[in-house]
Amino acid sequence: MVTIKIGGPAGSGVMTVGTTIAKILKKSGLYVYTCTDHPSLIKGGHNQVMVYAENHKINSNIYRLDILVAIDETTITKHAQSIREGGALIYDSGAVKNLNIDRKDIHIVPVHLKGLAEEVGNKIYANTVALGAICGLLNTDEEITTNILKSTFQKKGDEIVKQNIEALKKGFDIAREKEFDTKVEKQEDNNRIMIDGNTALSYGAIKAGCKFISAYPMTPATSIMQTLAKNEMDYNIVVKQTEDEIAAVNMAIGAAFTGVRAMTATSGGGFALMSEALGMAALAEVPLVMVEVQRGGPSTGIPTYTAQDDLRFVMHASQGEFPRIVIAPGDAEECFYEGFNAFNLAEIYQTPVILVSDKELASAKTTIEKFNTDNLKINRGKLMSDEDMKSSVDFKRHLLTEDGISPRSVPGQPNGLHVGSSYEHDETGFTSEGAQNHIDHMDKRARKLDHIFDFVKGIEVYGEDEFDVQLIIWGSTKGACVDALPELEELGIKARIIQVKYVLPFPTQQFGDILDNDKPILILEHNKSGQLRGVIRENTGILLENFYGKYDSRPIYPEDVVEQVRKLLNK
Amino acid sequence: MADIKDFQEPTHTNTWCPGCGNFGILMSIQKAFAQLNLDPKDTVVVSGIGCNSKIPHYIKTYGFESIHGRALPVATGVKLANPDLNVVVCAGDGDACSIGSAHFLHTLRRNVNLCYIIHNNQIYALTKSQYSPTTEKGYVSPTTPHGSIEIPFNPLAVAVTAGSTFVARGYAGNIPQLTELIKKGINHHGVAVIEVLQPCVSWRKDKSFDFYKDILYDVADEKFDTTNRSNVLNFLLEHDIYDGKVATGIFYKEDKPTYSDELKIGDKSSVAKQDIESIDISPLLDSLE
């Protein structure tokens, strides 16, 4: 359908234009995917928003560029050559004095953004003029467009709304004259929602009854704490911004010890600081939910860009050996449902659950059907009720059981006194350095997860039963691969996607059953070394020879997937 | 009234050295709990790591022996999740003033309603006698064979500066006074910091019970003004624990709302006790455009 890129310095309103056009297209009944590309600074630099809209569900951005909106010269220099034949360049003729591009095959739409805005009354409407120009090219529905403007600006008063509508019209009228080949026809939007991965995950947590989050701001995880904070009054959530990530994770553990569902969220650097406490949660058998939203590493790395290079890190962080669950949701829906599940699993298995996301998944918005919450049931595992505890005798918090999971009392309950401890302990929680005791409790903790795949699905499969190639992926790479399927089909290639959603414990049995060793296999990851590839080899003995690792910190696009598959199959 | 026996845990073998200053602190805590008639099930003792931090295992309440330096954030999590619990935190001088010093500052400025007892023996005892952040300059230890170069950390002066609303010092060898300080610290509505001078009989024979016998006095006997923050700070800076007479007692007390009192939340009762069975998120989904 249409892709739009808006570029300009940070602070110039690029983001607002992007968000608003995305809303208009979504309201027009299209499926919209929108993401940002911005450096780590507040003002200046080069910010981009990409908005992609289709008549069908989309899960990623694409390289094709239909409309470029340039608020500054840099945007033209960087991206004008990428506009497709027949596409359009809208640029601010006030900011760009000499347009120096050689493209006779595109529509060129100069718009004096500030000048036109001032005609309306104030240069602050410049962004709305730009928005109007996009709407004009696409001939968006007037009612939808003005309604979105109204809802965006109604808080600022009728006059501001009126002037924004006028400003929009200025841009609209200029661009409308162009005979752009793509027009938006209004359709029913069927109450779909537009949501990013972090918001979806946060809503999953709220639905799961998470009432405590302690975290330290870190891109690209911060919006999780902010989303919970926004809802702290309505949903009774204690939101604690801490002095550092060490405090964040330890507070969450202290809170979880009292029986509240608690979480923390961070990125790689913060997770490093949380490593020691992660092991404590496992040893003390405290249910803890952690979110690690990856960005390009190592160290501070490329903090506002995406990557999948912390998988091994979250799998192995902290000293010693203990059970943990690592879940890698692949899209906003999975962020929601796995965000919910994580809290059940943490309480059922009384051990840390780590959700691994990434910048692209966390912040890109997709259009999806509203979440169905009917089947989401709270399961608190062996958490004892006050009633159970009244008659409890000789309670042992770390009782050696067949399934490795012990009954759990919390402070405030009678007959359940115990000390949560970072020391190895006996069944009561008292420190024990005995050799046999250590073996018994190591075994007890290890066997907790033996049967997890009786309850959760570790692997998801997409595509037809008949296939020519298998694509193995984890996390947000799912979007580009799913979106590549139709184009591959057009090339006569049937692909099957095997998504490893639960990485730890690894669903070895299921993976072995699904993988067809006789058909070509390609593993795609957003890292250099092939971290999942190593995990698969380690667990199954299978060496996946064809690995595509992208590590430029920009998302994998469907075109990349198609190219790699063609290369593999020589097609 | 509860009895001290209600808070003793006879089945857990105590591994402190005979004569350790921790015994006096343990007994003072148990006495304070008994005299305040606390319910063991509603009380949580949180510690870090070190000799002193074994203490939750010797007290019959709920407890948490966490990792080195992190007693305060764990305890903050406990208290903010369930403000109905009595939360007492025990930390050593290494825990409190070195590895956990960031948490020390920030917990105090938040005025979390808990009682923080710093067992200050001026030595890293469990790792066998290295100098600690509260050890005096020049001290010879295995990691400072030619004498330490740093000036010591002054926990109470820092506490006053960081915004603690209750600041006191006790002594492991004066159980009646320490019991009273702990009772007041627990009853204080806000964060209470109690530094306890603790003889280490194994590594600091120079700071034995004999050493402290004649040098301590209680500021309460001198009509000390516990309300003037800058005067208290000056006093604590000028009268440290290293020279001459050493002051004990309550130095500072202030009434202020606690963090939980001011928490921005719909329902201030314990979030740990709220029903989570059927949370309706449809308003959130409906608000998405």
Interface residues (C-beta under 8 A of the other chain):
Chain A: K23 K26 K27 I148 S151 I193 M194 I195 T199 Y203 I206 K207 A208 G209 K211 F212 S214 N231 E232 M233 D234 Y235 N236 I237 V238 K240 T242 E243 D244 I246 A247 A248 N250 M251 A252 I253 G254 A255 A256 F257 T258 G259 V260 R261 A262 E276 A277 M280 A284 K370 F371 T373 I378 V410 P411 G412 Q413 P414 N415 G416 L417 H418 V419 G420 S421 S422 Y423 F430 T431
Chain B: T11 H12 P40 K41 D42 T43 V44 V46 I49 K54 P56 H57 K60 T61 Y62 G63 F64 E65 S66 I67 G69 R70 L72 P73 V74 A75 T76 G77 V78 K79 L80 A81 N82 D84 L85 A102 H103 L105 H106 L263 K264 I265 G266 D267 S270 V271 A272 K273 Q274 I276 E277 I279 I281 S282 P283 L284 L285 L288 E289
